[in-house]
């Protein structure tokens, strides 16, 4: 089987053009990939995540967040940007994969627009303290992924998030740093695909 093609594209969100990479069938279960501060949508191409998920039949979109990668800055704050992005992309109830900095976008979406998501993969996200009370008790399925050696967002934050979310599962990747998907890509992809199967099928 030939690898799934990855398309470069763009979408306008509140008047600002956002760059994206897209793969997989348009009618496949949707997955939205966000990124951390030192990364971009391209990270998911380089890691093989886009091709892997597209090959499994998912409709995968990786977005450069505002002012990052090839995306313009946005007048919207992160809390408003998340719902506007889903509207612009036309994604109905995706699973959102959210590492590090992108937690400022995904956690308010999960807390305040729960009905718009099928699930969340929280990869050592920032802003847990800000949204923890709003998330507490949510029935949203959440996979909490952390690197054992994370020195950026302490592992104790994973415990706090897991304690607040009754439908969550915490996985610590041995020997991995803050961007744990780079250090343990096979384990990361195995956990991610198992979670997607549970949420989207």
LUMMI-395382 format. One record per residue (C-alpha): x, y, z; residue in one letter. Coordinates in Angstrom, 3 decimals. Layout:
<nodes>
X;Y;Z;A $
...
</nodes>
This chain:
<nodes>
0.000;0.000;0.000;X $
1.403;3.409;-0.932;X $
1.737;6.012;1.839;X $
-1.205;8.338;2.348;X $
-0.578;11.696;0.629;X $
-0.262;14.776;2.855;X $
-1.774;17.992;1.512;X $
-0.564;21.482;2.369;X $
-3.449;23.873;2.859;X $
-4.753;26.894;4.683;X $
-7.901;27.997;6.422;X $
-9.082;31.452;7.448;X $
-9.959;31.864;11.111;X $
-11.456;35.227;12.061;X $
-9.696;36.920;9.136;X $
-6.279;35.358;9.738;X $
-4.820;32.650;7.493;X $
-3.719;29.474;9.259;X $
-1.431;26.932;7.585;X $
-2.316;23.258;7.892;X $
-1.356;19.789;6.753;X $
-4.148;17.348;5.997;X $
-4.272;13.622;5.249;X $
-6.688;10.727;5.172;X $
-10.243;10.370;3.847;X $
-12.484;13.412;4.252;X $
-15.214;11.214;5.713;X $
-12.869;9.494;8.178;X $
-13.135;10.061;11.940;X $
-11.502;13.459;12.596;X $
-8.272;14.034;14.512;X $
-6.837;17.519;15.115;X $
-3.110;17.755;15.888;X $
-1.846;20.847;17.715;X $
1.795;21.491;18.676;X $
4.138;22.851;21.314;X $
6.044;26.143;21.330;X $
9.202;24.846;19.625;X $
7.294;22.863;17.006;X $
4.715;23.153;14.201;X $
2.370;21.059;12.073;X $
5.483;19.864;10.248;X $
6.544;17.989;13.400;X $
3.678;15.540;12.876;X $
4.753;14.939;9.277;X $
8.359;14.302;10.335;X $
7.283;11.976;13.143;X $
5.091;9.976;10.757;X $
1.901;10.640;12.739;X $
-0.028;12.119;9.815;X $
0.707;9.175;7.523;X $
0.143;6.592;10.242;X $
-3.304;7.901;11.200;X $
-4.344;8.583;7.594;X $
-3.380;5.018;6.745;X $
-5.760;3.826;9.460;X $
-8.626;5.760;7.886;X $
-8.653;8.890;10.044;X $
-9.125;12.392;8.637;X $
-6.113;14.105;10.190;X $
-5.483;17.842;10.294;X $
-2.311;19.361;11.786;X $
-2.472;23.134;12.234;X $
0.231;25.754;12.756;X $
-1.102;27.742;15.702;X $
-1.393;31.551;15.381;X $
1.930;33.280;14.810;X $
3.752;29.936;14.579;X $
5.075;28.031;11.594;X $
3.448;29.477;8.478;X $
0.335;30.821;10.224;X $
-0.488;34.487;10.695;X $
-1.046;36.009;14.103;X $
-4.655;36.062;15.275;X $
-6.691;38.753;16.992;X $
-8.446;35.985;18.929;X $
-7.153;34.859;22.291;X $
-6.523;31.099;22.689;X $
-9.869;30.539;24.431;X $
-11.807;31.976;21.488;X $
-9.520;30.550;18.831;X $
-10.263;26.877;19.542;X $
-14.004;26.960;18.753;X $
-13.395;29.293;15.784;X $
-10.814;26.865;14.392;X $
-13.230;23.928;14.619;X $
-15.860;26.019;12.813;X $
-13.437;27.036;10.070;X $
-12.203;23.465;9.545;X $
-15.694;21.992;9.679;X $
-14.523;19.311;12.106;X $
-17.348;17.651;14.010;X $
-16.286;16.131;17.328;X $
-12.606;15.452;16.656;X $
-10.117;14.012;19.060;X $
-7.654;16.822;19.770;X $
-3.990;15.955;20.358;X $
-2.495;18.751;22.417;X $
1.121;18.968;23.582;X $
2.631;21.599;25.850;X $
1.849;25.207;24.782;X $
-1.273;24.142;22.904;X $
-2.946;23.353;26.225;X $
-3.881;27.049;26.326;X $
-6.069;26.307;23.277;X $
-7.321;22.785;24.006;X $
-8.086;22.885;27.731;X $
-10.645;25.733;27.510;X $
-12.178;23.930;24.537;X $
-12.462;20.751;26.599;X $
-13.769;22.627;29.634;X $
-16.295;24.908;27.939;X $
-17.203;23.146;24.689;X $
-17.122;19.515;25.800;X $
-19.875;18.573;23.325;X $
-17.642;19.573;20.421;X $
-14.928;16.986;21.194;X $
-14.846;13.196;21.060;X $
-11.720;13.086;23.181;X $
-8.499;14.815;24.198;X $
-4.904;13.607;24.187;X $
-3.190;15.847;26.734;X $
0.577;15.604;26.205;X $
2.054;17.509;29.167;X $
-0.101;20.568;28.361;X $
0.311;23.974;29.950;X $
-2.582;25.872;31.595;X $
-3.827;22.956;33.723;X $
-4.014;25.175;36.806;X $
-6.157;27.706;34.925;X $
-8.812;25.232;33.786;X $
-8.657;22.425;36.346;X $
-11.776;23.449;38.261;X $
-13.819;23.754;35.056;X $
-12.623;20.359;33.849;X $
-13.269;18.576;37.128;X $
-15.768;15.730;36.770;X $
-16.034;15.998;32.964;X $
-17.085;12.837;31.121;X $
-14.708;13.640;28.255;X $
-12.398;10.699;27.447;X $
-8.828;11.917;27.997;X $
-5.484;10.223;27.429;X $
-2.837;11.891;29.595;X $
0.667;11.323;28.199;X $
3.838;12.460;29.952;X $
7.545;11.912;29.669;X $
9.116;10.439;32.783;X $
11.951;12.998;32.589;X $
9.801;16.074;31.888;X $
11.403;19.123;33.517;X $
9.080;21.666;31.852;X $
5.653;20.600;33.136;X $
6.110;18.507;36.301;X $
4.731;14.975;36.396;X $
2.653;16.017;39.419;X $
0.478;17.988;36.961;X $
-0.404;14.716;35.227;X $
-1.631;13.367;38.559;X $
-3.754;16.460;39.169;X $
-5.322;16.221;35.743;X $
-5.987;12.489;36.112;X $
-7.580;13.003;39.537;X $
-9.946;15.640;38.110;X $
-11.056;13.626;35.074;X $
-12.885;10.371;35.849;X $
-12.697;9.137;32.236;X $
-8.953;9.672;31.867;X $
-5.991;7.340;31.610;X $
-2.465;8.430;32.519;X $
0.551;6.976;30.714;X $
4.127;7.903;31.602;X $
6.675;7.177;28.869;X $
9.867;5.847;30.426;X $
13.066;7.760;29.668;X $
11.232;10.459;27.692;X $
11.585;14.220;28.118;X $
8.929;16.941;27.776;X $
8.273;16.299;24.038;X $
7.798;12.620;24.869;X $
6.547;11.778;21.365;X $
10.029;12.545;19.995;X $
11.807;10.303;22.503;X $
9.346;7.394;22.404;X $
7.471;7.655;19.083;X $
6.496;3.979;18.850;X $
4.980;3.893;22.338;X $
3.357;7.293;21.742;X $
1.771;6.125;18.498;X $
0.601;2.856;20.073;X $
-1.127;4.684;22.931;X $
-2.583;7.284;20.571;X $
-4.039;4.794;18.087;X $
-5.550;2.644;20.847;X $
-7.220;5.738;22.330;X $
-8.538;6.857;18.936;X $
-10.053;3.446;18.308;X $
-11.854;3.617;21.646;X $
-13.124;7.182;21.086;X $
-13.982;7.225;17.394;X $
-15.248;3.728;16.569;X $
</nodes>
